[in-house]
Amino acid sequence: MSRLDETRPFLAVNIAILTVSDTRTEADDRSGNTLAELATAAGHRVAERRIVRDDQASIVAQLRRWIADPTIDVVIATGGTGVTGRDVTPEAFHSVYDKEIAGFGELFRMLSYQKIGTSTIQSRATGGVAGSTYLFALPGSPGACSDGWEGILQHQLDNRFRPCNLVELMPRLQEHLTKA
């Protein structure tokens, strides 16, 4: 059974939030605001926020900037995970992954199914790691962002979560690059 180990100190991580949309602005980015509020309330730092168009090259360019930035631990994106012609966020994410975290999308859809039923098949939520940065892409609704945070990310981004979490793995993400 999972639990929080209160004997361990909480370690805040630096999170970049990416909103993928052709229509959203800072003034009406409800999904980005939801993620920022949830992350901040959990004790993490929102290091940066950006809105980029539904364009694979633009998404990849922003992801690569954050992957190269040693101060960014996690990127959480919202939007562009559907099945329409403009939805290219998963393709952008997959093009930069070193490793996919397949269970993230699978678990998101399982949690989503409990709320929206079979409509969850339209979500291509995805997660992975590139360099030493975790990357997660969620659908573009505030509800989906809340579900992804509350059902998965708040636990996996808390180093006190047992039996294991993603934060405790951060120092080991690039161990394949160290010389033996």
Backbone as ProteinMPNN parsed JSONL, in Angstrom:
{"seq_chain_A": "MSRLDETRPFLAVNIAILTVSDTRTEADDRSGNTLAELATAAGHRVAERRIVRDDQASIVAQLRRWIADPTIDVVIATGGTGVTGRDVTPEAFHSVYDKEIAGFGELFRMLSYQKIGTSTIQSRATGGVAGSTYLFALPGSPGACSDGWEGILQHQLDNRFRPCNLVELMPRLQEHLTKA", "coords_chain_A": {"N_chain_A": [[0.847, -1.182, 0.0], [0.584, 2.201, -0.846], [2.022, 5.158, 0.591], [2.714, 8.186, 2.475], [5.874, 8.906, 3.714], [6.454, 10.435, 6.451], [8.782, 10.88, 7.842], [10.744, 11.565, 6.129], [12.28, 14.389, 4.594], [10.501, 16.851, 2.673], [11.17, 17.447, -0.754], [11.302, 20.032, -2.879], [10.6, 20.407, -6.36], [11.596, 21.865, -9.504], [9.366, 23.059, -11.782], [8.337, 23.333, -15.122], [5.756, 24.708, -17.02], [3.888, 24.013, -19.821], [1.669, 25.2, -22.131], [-0.13, 24.066, -24.801], [-1.554, 25.42, -27.493], [-3.57, 26.945, -30.013], [-5.219, 28.998, -29.487], [-5.301, 29.888, -26.807], [-4.412, 32.336, -24.316], [-2.317, 34.121, -21.978], [-4.164, 35.305, -20.328], [-6.437, 33.67, -20.397], [-5.717, 31.049, -19.865], [-6.724, 28.54, -18.46], [-6.143, 25.834, -17.899], [-3.322, 25.749, -17.722], [-3.089, 27.49, -15.545], [-4.378, 25.954, -13.602], [-2.585, 23.77, -13.309], [-0.306, 25.191, -12.414], [-1.243, 26.253, -9.983], [-1.824, 23.887, -8.525], [0.715, 22.648, -8.401], [2.215, 24.576, -7.025], [0.772, 24.72, -4.616], [1.396, 22.236, -3.627], [3.965, 22.616, -2.843], [5.998, 22.839, -4.666], [8.129, 24.539, -7.109], [7.144, 26.722, -9.641], [8.928, 27.171, -12.271], [8.988, 28.19, -14.867], [6.679, 29.3, -17.408], [5.022, 28.739, -20.468], [3.248, 29.417, -23.501], [2.638, 27.723, -26.426], [2.036, 27.335, -29.935], [-0.022, 24.831, -31.583], [2.062, 23.2, -32.979], [4.399, 21.041, -34.114], [7.235, 21.445, -34.385], [7.598, 23.831, -32.927], [6.817, 23.042, -30.365], [8.703, 21.019, -29.835], [11.067, 22.563, -29.905], [10.722, 24.213, -27.635], [10.595, 22.242, -25.623], [13.196, 21.144, -25.863], [14.743, 23.355, -25.061], [14.062, 23.503, -22.35], [14.826, 20.945, -21.474], [17.573, 21.153, -21.764], [18.138, 22.971, -19.814], [19.518, 23.077, -16.721], [18.157, 23.798, -14.427], [15.524, 23.063, -14.619], [13.447, 20.548, -13.602], [11.153, 19.098, -14.193], [8.762, 18.949, -16.799], [5.503, 19.853, -17.47], [2.951, 19.52, -19.666], [-0.02, 20.828, -21.175], [-2.647, 20.175, -23.314], [-3.245, 19.516, -26.822], [-3.213, 16.737, -27.038], [-5.076, 15.154, -28.215], [-6.906, 13.602, -30.953], [-7.191, 15.013, -33.283], [-6.271, 16.73, -36.349], [-4.58, 18.874, -35.657], [-3.496, 18.145, -33.255], [-0.55, 17.497, -31.947], [1.113, 17.131, -29.819], [1.876, 14.637, -28.439], [3.499, 13.451, -30.45], [5.575, 15.315, -30.624], [6.65, 15.126, -28.019], [7.44, 12.407, -27.95], [9.492, 12.511, -29.798], [11.612, 13.631, -28.429], [12.092, 12.113, -26.187], [14.268, 10.147, -24.14], [13.596, 7.903, -22.81], [10.443, 6.394, -22.642], [7.79, 6.7, -20.308], [5.648, 4.582, -20.104], [3.592, 3.739, -18.416], [2.511, 6.078, -17.355], [0.699, 7.327, -19.218], [-1.049, 5.174, -19.503], [-2.043, 4.841, -16.874], [-3.175, 7.368, -16.505], [-5.297, 7.283, -18.363], [-6.783, 5.2, -17.248], [-7.607, 6.335, -14.802], [-9.027, 8.503, -15.821], [-11.068, 7.2, -17.208], [-12.777, 6.443, -15.164], [-14.144, 8.775, -14.741], [-14.969, 9.92, -17.211], [-15.666, 7.848, -18.809], [-15.692, 5.875, -21.787], [-14.806, 7.902, -23.436], [-12.251, 8.528, -22.797], [-10.495, 7.26, -24.503], [-9.785, 9.027, -26.42], [-7.699, 10.495, -25.482], [-4.261, 11.029, -25.633], [-2.39, 11.108, -23.597], [0.894, 11.305, -22.274], [4.117, 10.282, -20.985], [7.56, 10.684, -20.091], [11.179, 10.607, -20.078], [13.891, 12.803, -20.629], [17.221, 13.368, -20.946], [17.965, 14.697, -17.889], [15.415, 15.369, -17.216], [12.027, 15.101, -16.444], [9.141, 14.536, -18.422], [5.801, 15.3, -19.061], [2.675, 15.004, -20.632], [-0.518, 16.235, -20.712], [-4.102, 16.207, -21.348], [-5.966, 19.116, -22.598], [-7.874, 20.215, -20.803], [-8.982, 21.799, -17.742], [-10.006, 19.955, -15.864], [-8.846, 17.501, -16.644], [-6.187, 18.139, -16.167], [-6.21, 18.477, -13.388], [-6.959, 15.854, -12.669], [-4.725, 14.383, -13.621], [-2.684, 15.51, -12.068], [-3.577, 15.162, -9.35], [-4.108, 12.425, -9.276], [-1.764, 11.152, -10.06], [0.754, 12.681, -10.508], [1.168, 14.332, -8.194], [1.895, 12.492, -6.288], [4.057, 11.021, -7.392], [5.901, 13.031, -7.719], [6.685, 13.629, -5.208], [9.051, 13.106, -2.914], [8.655, 11.746, -0.587], [6.801, 9.825, -0.975], [5.931, 6.47, -0.812], [5.929, 3.114, -2.025], [7.939, 3.968, -3.802], [9.179, 6.69, -5.872], [9.404, 9.23, -8.436], [11.132, 11.359, -7.899], [13.217, 10.498, -6.222], [14.706, 9.122, -8.03], [15.895, 10.97, -9.659], [18.717, 11.764, -9.335], [19.901, 9.63, -10.612], [19.25, 9.561, -13.289], [20.979, 10.066, -15.403], [22.987, 8.23, -15.19], [24.0, 6.401, -16.995], [25.738, 7.823, -18.496], [28.0, 8.22, -17.039], [31.415, 7.379, -16.486], [32.727, 4.13, -16.171]], "CA_chain_A": [[0.0, 0.0, 0.0], [1.378, 3.418, -0.919], [1.838, 6.069, 1.712], [3.741, 9.207, 2.643], [6.794, 8.688, 4.821], [6.62, 11.758, 7.054], [10.121, 11.032, 8.417], [11.614, 12.092, 5.074], [11.983, 15.799, 4.283], [9.964, 17.131, 1.344], [12.102, 18.084, -1.679], [10.598, 20.722, -3.954], [11.208, 20.327, -7.684], [11.319, 22.995, -10.392], [8.447, 22.607, -12.825], [7.987, 24.223, -16.223], [4.417, 24.391, -17.509], [3.731, 24.327, -21.23], [0.319, 25.111, -22.672], [-0.114, 23.93, -26.255], [-2.855, 25.895, -27.966], [-3.615, 27.995, -31.021], [-6.175, 30.03, -29.091], [-5.163, 30.349, -25.419], [-3.495, 33.424, -23.971], [-2.059, 34.126, -20.533], [-5.379, 35.754, -19.643], [-7.482, 32.638, -20.331], [-5.083, 29.723, -19.799], [-7.247, 27.902, -17.246], [-5.442, 24.57, -17.634], [-1.992, 26.108, -17.211], [-3.283, 28.034, -14.2], [-4.689, 24.829, -12.711], [-1.326, 23.068, -13.019], [0.552, 26.055, -11.599], [-1.806, 26.325, -8.633], [-1.655, 22.593, -7.86], [2.139, 22.431, -8.135], [2.622, 25.516, -5.98], [0.135, 24.302, -3.361], [2.103, 21.042, -3.148], [5.273, 23.027, -2.353], [6.979, 22.9, -5.749], [8.348, 25.846, -7.724], [6.868, 26.865, -11.068], [10.108, 27.896, -12.728], [8.652, 28.895, -16.102], [5.433, 28.957, -18.111], [4.981, 29.181, -21.861], [2.17, 28.977, -24.381], [3.108, 27.559, -27.8], [1.011, 26.899, -30.876], [-0.091, 23.407, -31.923], [3.031, 23.026, -34.055], [5.372, 20.104, -33.565], [8.57, 22.05, -34.298], [7.596, 24.802, -31.827], [6.766, 22.283, -29.109], [10.019, 20.375, -29.667], [12.058, 23.593, -29.584], [10.557, 24.604, -26.229], [11.016, 21.112, -24.796], [14.666, 21.047, -25.887], [15.288, 24.43, -24.21], [13.905, 23.137, -20.936], [15.649, 19.755, -21.218], [18.963, 21.62, -21.655], [18.243, 23.872, -18.662], [19.703, 22.247, -15.523], [17.281, 24.204, -13.329], [14.185, 22.505, -14.831], [13.388, 19.126, -13.259], [9.947, 18.479, -14.727], [7.909, 19.726, -17.691], [4.14, 19.351, -17.578], [2.248, 20.205, -20.747], [-1.461, 20.649, -21.276], [-3.176, 20.469, -24.632], [-2.698, 18.91, -28.026], [-3.04, 15.28, -26.9], [-6.223, 14.472, -28.814], [-6.716, 12.867, -32.201], [-7.446, 15.842, -34.458], [-5.105, 17.028, -37.167], [-3.692, 19.837, -35.0], [-2.978, 17.578, -32.001], [0.775, 16.915, -32.229], [1.941, 17.117, -28.607], [2.551, 13.357, -28.2], [4.57, 13.254, -31.424], [6.686, 16.173, -30.203], [7.25, 14.543, -26.817], [8.119, 11.154, -28.299], [10.712, 12.789, -30.556], [12.696, 14.054, -27.541], [12.297, 11.155, -25.085], [15.279, 9.093, -24.06], [12.807, 6.747, -22.386], [9.038, 6.656, -22.375], [7.201, 6.141, -19.095], [4.368, 4.148, -20.677], [2.585, 3.63, -17.366], [1.864, 7.356, -17.082], [-0.477, 7.445, -20.078], [-1.973, 4.088, -19.182], [-2.705, 5.149, -15.607], [-4.035, 8.527, -16.704], [-6.531, 6.854, -19.02], [-7.574, 4.416, -16.301], [-8.246, 7.288, -13.889], [-9.97, 9.28, -16.616], [-12.199, 6.337, -17.532], [-13.688, 6.479, -14.029], [-14.891, 10.034, -14.77], [-15.572, 10.249, -18.5], [-15.973, 6.631, -19.543], [-14.905, 5.504, -22.964], [-14.237, 9.088, -24.092], [-10.826, 8.599, -22.469], [-9.647, 6.75, -25.591], [-9.364, 10.161, -27.241], [-6.525, 11.103, -24.864], [-2.952, 10.408, -25.858], [-1.489, 11.571, -22.542], [2.151, 10.573, -22.355], [5.173, 10.683, -20.07], [8.873, 10.133, -20.39], [12.341, 11.307, -19.537], [14.907, 13.219, -21.592], [18.313, 13.872, -20.12], [17.596, 14.574, -16.478], [14.145, 16.068, -17.093], [10.795, 14.343, -16.658], [8.211, 15.211, -19.318], [4.448, 14.756, -19.003], [1.703, 15.733, -21.442], [-1.9, 15.992, -20.312], [-5.095, 16.887, -22.177], [-6.073, 20.551, -22.41], [-8.945, 20.704, -19.929], [-8.596, 21.914, -16.328], [-10.331, 18.712, -15.168], [-7.811, 16.509, -16.957], [-4.971, 18.557, -15.466], [-6.424, 18.119, -11.974], [-6.91, 14.388, -12.553], [-3.341, 13.943, -13.789], [-1.893, 15.928, -10.913], [-4.036, 14.555, -8.103], [-4.083, 10.968, -9.345], [-0.449, 10.587, -10.385], [1.949, 13.51, -10.362], [1.433, 14.81, -6.832], [2.547, 11.41, -5.547], [5.342, 10.667, -7.982], [6.824, 14.157, -7.559], [6.901, 13.812, -3.765], [10.073, 12.128, -2.523], [8.228, 11.008, 0.611], [5.833, 8.812, -1.393], [6.487, 5.125, -0.75], [7.264, 2.541, -1.894], [8.951, 4.629, -4.618], [8.726, 7.894, -6.552], [10.327, 9.685, -9.475], [12.103, 12.322, -7.378], [14.405, 9.807, -5.714], [15.469, 8.618, -9.172], [16.502, 12.082, -10.393], [20.18, 11.737, -9.399], [20.36, 8.489, -11.395], [18.717, 9.591, -14.652], [22.035, 10.091, -16.41], [24.113, 7.394, -14.766], [24.563, 5.707, -18.152], [26.752, 8.694, -19.08], [29.201, 8.235, -16.205], [32.419, 6.381, -16.877], [32.895, 3.034, -15.206]], "C_chain_A": [[0.889, 1.242, 0.0], [1.037, 4.346, 0.242], [2.905, 7.143, 1.678], [4.568, 8.867, 3.862], [7.141, 10.059, 5.396], [7.978, 11.948, 7.717], [11.111, 11.585, 7.395], [11.268, 13.552, 4.83], [11.434, 15.931, 2.864], [11.034, 17.831, 0.514], [11.303, 18.717, -2.82], [11.349, 20.534, -5.267], [10.798, 21.559, -8.496], [10.536, 22.493, -11.599], [8.237, 23.719, -13.852], [6.637, 23.763, -16.763], [4.275, 24.92, -18.936], [2.275, 24.147, -21.638], [0.43, 25.095, -24.187], [-1.498, 24.308, -26.768], [-2.672, 26.958, -29.038], [-4.46, 29.175, -30.563], [-5.969, 30.587, -27.685], [-4.157, 31.482, -25.306], [-3.234, 33.327, -22.47], [-3.32, 34.475, -19.758], [-6.424, 34.654, -19.499], [-6.934, 31.205, -20.317], [-5.487, 29.008, -18.507], [-6.502, 26.613, -16.909], [-4.034, 24.814, -17.102], [-2.071, 26.66, -15.804], [-3.567, 26.926, -13.195], [-3.415, 24.091, -12.331], [-0.413, 23.901, -12.125], [0.058, 26.124, -10.157], [-1.593, 25.019, -7.871], [-0.194, 22.343, -7.491], [2.62, 23.321, -6.996], [2.034, 25.111, -4.627], [0.822, 23.076, -2.769], [3.507, 21.372, -2.645], [6.353, 23.089, -3.415], [7.09, 24.317, -6.288], [7.964, 25.79, -9.208], [7.964, 27.775, -11.605], [9.825, 28.717, -13.971], [7.296, 28.429, -16.606], [5.511, 29.516, -19.511], [3.702, 28.671, -22.514], [2.773, 28.891, -25.78], [1.964, 27.038, -28.658], [1.071, 25.388, -31.074], [0.769, 23.157, -33.162], [4.17, 22.185, -33.506], [6.754, 20.726, -33.401], [8.654, 23.046, -33.137], [7.589, 24.106, -30.471], [8.128, 21.66, -28.831], [11.067, 21.403, -29.27], [11.956, 24.016, -28.12], [10.981, 23.474, -25.297], [12.526, 21.016, -24.738], [15.322, 22.147, -25.051], [15.198, 24.038, -22.741], [14.713, 21.895, -20.576], [17.107, 20.164, -21.012], [19.196, 22.495, -20.428], [18.366, 23.042, -17.382], [18.816, 22.647, -14.347], [15.858, 23.663, -13.478], [14.225, 20.998, -14.575], [12.267, 18.406, -14.0], [9.261, 19.466, -15.676], [6.542, 19.056, -17.692], [3.446, 20.194, -18.636], [0.758, 19.905, -20.659], [-1.886, 21.051, -22.676], [-2.491, 19.721, -25.753], [-2.525, 17.41, -27.982], [-4.176, 14.488, -27.523], [-5.876, 13.809, -30.134], [-6.975, 13.712, -33.448], [-6.14, 16.149, -35.189], [-4.119, 17.971, -36.516], [-3.049, 19.277, -33.738], [-1.668, 16.83, -32.256], [1.675, 16.868, -30.993], [2.594, 15.766, -28.358], [3.692, 13.096, -29.188], [5.803, 14.08, -31.061], [7.404, 15.571, -28.999], [8.037, 13.282, -27.154], [9.422, 11.417, -29.054], [11.877, 13.224, -29.678], [12.967, 13.074, -26.4], [13.585, 10.354, -25.257], [14.578, 7.786, -23.708], [11.373, 7.194, -22.152], [8.668, 6.036, -21.033], [5.778, 5.748, -19.484], [3.254, 4.103, -19.631], [1.881, 4.937, -17.06], [0.589, 7.504, -17.915], [-1.521, 6.391, -19.772], [-2.755, 4.395, -17.913], [-3.619, 6.367, -15.749], [-5.358, 8.102, -17.335], [-7.403, 5.992, -18.111], [-8.316, 5.343, -15.335], [-9.32, 8.096, -14.612], [-11.225, 8.477, -16.955], [-13.244, 6.364, -16.411], [-14.57, 7.731, -14.038], [-15.616, 10.279, -16.085], [-15.839, 9.023, -19.377], [-15.094, 6.434, -20.76], [-14.356, 6.704, -23.728], [-12.745, 9.22, -23.816], [-9.937, 8.064, -23.588], [-9.165, 7.864, -26.5], [-8.135, 10.862, -26.677], [-5.275, 10.309, -25.207], [-1.945, 10.97, -24.864], [-0.25, 10.686, -22.541], [3.152, 11.113, -21.34], [6.481, 10.042, -20.468], [9.962, 10.935, -19.72], [13.291, 11.615, -20.688], [16.022, 13.887, -20.803], [17.973, 13.63, -18.667], [16.267, 15.267, -16.194], [12.983, 15.116, -17.353], [9.853, 15.192, -17.502], [6.852, 14.523, -19.257], [3.526, 15.637, -19.836], [0.298, 15.275, -21.077], [-2.86, 16.658, -21.304], [-5.283, 18.342, -21.748], [-7.21, 21.054, -21.549], [-8.449, 20.82, -18.488], [-8.89, 20.628, -15.549], [-9.293, 17.636, -15.41], [-6.502, 16.849, -16.252], [-5.07, 18.218, -13.978], [-6.325, 16.617, -11.783], [-5.479, 13.878, -12.657], [-2.472, 14.306, -12.605], [-2.295, 15.135, -9.678], [-3.946, 13.031, -8.113], [-2.719, 10.363, -9.554], [0.698, 11.496, -9.935], [2.207, 13.989, -8.943], [2.146, 13.753, -5.996], [3.943, 11.132, -6.095], [6.359, 11.802, -7.916], [7.025, 14.531, -6.097], [7.848, 12.718, -3.299], [9.705, 11.346, -1.269], [7.275, 9.868, 0.264], [6.514, 7.45, -1.467], [5.51, 4.15, -1.374], [8.318, 3.196, -2.773], [8.323, 5.821, -5.337], [9.771, 8.318, -7.57], [11.405, 10.629, -8.958], [13.369, 11.616, -6.898], [15.264, 9.231, -6.832], [16.212, 9.724, -9.918], [18.031, 12.03, -10.435], [20.728, 10.621, -10.306], [19.942, 8.528, -12.861], [19.806, 9.577, -15.729], [23.225, 9.227, -16.029], [24.732, 6.603, -15.907], [25.662, 6.532, -18.827], [28.042, 8.716, -18.263], [30.136, 7.117, -16.618], [32.583, 5.355, -15.77], [34.303, 2.954, -14.706]], "O_chain_A": [[1.847, 1.318, 0.77], [-0.065, 4.324, 0.789], [3.886, 7.032, 0.943], [4.023, 8.572, 4.927], [8.019, 10.753, 4.884], [8.307, 13.064, 8.118], [12.2, 12.026, 7.763], [10.094, 13.923, 4.856], [11.853, 15.207, 1.961], [11.731, 18.711, 1.018], [10.701, 18.012, -3.629], [12.58, 20.506, -5.29], [9.79, 22.204, -8.209], [10.991, 21.617, -12.335], [7.994, 24.875, -13.506], [6.407, 22.566, -16.941], [4.508, 26.096, -19.215], [1.717, 23.057, -21.503], [1.013, 26.0, -24.785], [-2.482, 23.614, -26.514], [-1.744, 27.765, -28.982], [-4.425, 30.238, -31.182], [-6.44, 31.69, -27.406], [-3.2, 31.581, -26.073], [-3.868, 32.532, -21.777], [-3.519, 33.988, -18.645], [-7.225, 34.696, -18.565], [-7.625, 30.267, -20.716], [-4.688, 28.887, -17.578], [-6.257, 26.337, -15.735], [-3.603, 24.167, -16.147], [-1.23, 26.348, -14.961], [-3.061, 26.951, -12.073], [-3.188, 23.815, -11.153], [0.185, 23.377, -11.185], [0.854, 26.06, -9.22], [-1.22, 25.041, -6.698], [0.099, 21.879, -6.389], [3.345, 22.87, -6.11], [2.726, 25.156, -3.61], [0.831, 22.894, -1.551], [4.175, 20.507, -2.079], [7.51, 23.365, -3.1], [6.271, 25.183, -5.979], [8.415, 24.906, -9.936], [7.93, 28.991, -11.417], [10.355, 29.818, -14.124], [6.828, 27.336, -16.288], [6.002, 30.625, -19.725], [3.154, 27.637, -22.131], [3.35, 29.861, -26.27], [1.045, 26.385, -28.164], [2.078, 24.748, -30.773], [0.25, 22.931, -34.255], [4.829, 22.575, -32.542], [7.384, 20.543, -32.36], [9.668, 23.1, -32.441], [8.274, 24.534, -29.542], [8.647, 21.761, -27.72], [11.879, 21.139, -28.383], [12.972, 24.161, -27.44], [11.651, 23.716, -24.293], [13.086, 20.823, -23.658], [16.341, 21.907, -24.403], [16.15, 24.222, -21.983], [15.235, 21.809, -19.465], [17.8, 19.584, -20.175], [20.342, 22.732, -20.048], [17.41, 22.368, -16.998], [18.73, 21.909, -13.366], [15.059, 23.791, -12.55], [14.947, 20.264, -15.25], [12.412, 17.247, -14.386], [9.188, 20.662, -15.395], [6.432, 17.845, -17.889], [3.362, 21.417, -18.522], [0.34, 18.87, -20.14], [-1.534, 22.125, -23.164], [-1.324, 19.343, -25.655], [-1.78, 16.849, -28.785], [-4.231, 13.268, -27.373], [-4.717, 13.496, -30.407], [-6.978, 13.181, -34.558], [-5.051, 15.857, -34.696], [-2.923, 17.885, -36.793], [-2.13, 19.895, -33.201], [-1.669, 15.688, -32.716], [2.87, 16.594, -31.108], [3.793, 15.736, -28.081], [4.737, 12.574, -28.8], [6.933, 13.606, -31.175], [8.634, 15.515, -28.972], [9.167, 13.109, -26.699], [10.359, 10.625, -28.958], [13.022, 13.194, -30.128], [13.982, 13.201, -25.714], [13.941, 9.943, -26.361], [14.909, 6.72, -24.225], [11.122, 8.235, -21.545], [9.176, 4.976, -20.668], [4.825, 6.484, -19.227], [2.1, 4.399, -19.939], [0.759, 4.921, -16.553], [-0.481, 7.777, -17.37], [-2.721, 6.666, -19.779], [-3.974, 4.232, -17.871], [-4.71, 6.397, -15.18], [-6.424, 8.522, -16.884], [-8.63, 6.049, -18.194], [-9.506, 5.159, -15.08], [-10.396, 8.339, -14.066], [-12.325, 9.029, -16.984], [-14.446, 6.314, -16.674], [-15.628, 7.744, -13.41], [-16.74, 10.782, -16.093], [-16.196, 9.155, -20.547], [-13.913, 6.779, -20.763], [-13.505, 6.526, -24.6], [-12.047, 9.947, -24.523], [-8.746, 8.376, -23.626], [-8.229, 7.666, -27.276], [-7.581, 11.743, -27.334], [-5.239, 9.085, -25.085], [-0.805, 11.271, -25.217], [-0.33, 9.48, -22.774], [3.048, 12.256, -20.895], [6.506, 8.988, -21.104], [9.703, 11.821, -18.906], [13.475, 10.805, -21.596], [15.789, 14.855, -20.08], [17.722, 12.496, -18.258], [16.016, 15.702, -15.07], [12.961, 14.41, -18.362], [9.77, 16.407, -17.326], [6.765, 13.302, -19.387], [3.586, 16.864, -19.758], [-0.023, 14.088, -21.129], [-2.465, 17.576, -22.022], [-4.824, 18.751, -20.681], [-7.488, 22.253, -21.57], [-7.601, 20.039, -18.056], [-8.116, 20.248, -14.671], [-8.899, 16.931, -14.48], [-5.79, 15.956, -15.792], [-4.109, 17.726, -13.386], [-5.681, 16.151, -10.842], [-5.064, 13.032, -11.865], [-1.625, 13.52, -12.181], [-1.452, 14.51, -9.033], [-3.73, 12.416, -7.069], [-2.516, 9.185, -9.262], [1.507, 11.119, -9.087], [3.362, 14.048, -8.522], [2.917, 14.087, -5.096], [4.901, 11.022, -5.33], [7.559, 11.559, -8.045], [7.485, 15.631, -5.791], [7.49, 11.541, -3.29], [10.383, 10.377, -0.928], [6.973, 9.034, 1.117], [7.552, 7.302, -2.112], [4.306, 4.37, -1.246], [9.507, 3.002, -2.52], [7.1, 5.948, -5.405], [10.895, 7.816, -7.56], [12.492, 10.689, -9.533], [14.476, 12.093, -7.147], [16.425, 8.888, -6.609], [17.081, 9.427, -10.738], [18.6, 12.24, -11.507], [21.888, 10.669, -10.716], [20.257, 7.6, -13.606], [19.566, 9.119, -16.847], [24.342, 9.461, -16.49], [25.881, 6.172, -15.801], [26.428, 6.005, -19.634], [29.071, 9.183, -18.751], [29.702, 6.047, -17.044], [32.576, 5.687, -14.584], [34.62, 2.09, -13.889]]}, "name": "protein", "num_of_chains": 1, "seq": "MSRLDETRPFLAVNIAILTVSDTRTEADDRSGNTLAELATAAGHRVAERRIVRDDQASIVAQLRRWIADPTIDVVIATGGTGVTGRDVTPEAFHSVYDKEIAGFGELFRMLSYQKIGTSTIQSRATGGVAGSTYLFALPGSPGACSDGWEGILQHQLDNRFRPCNLVELMPRLQEHLTKA"}
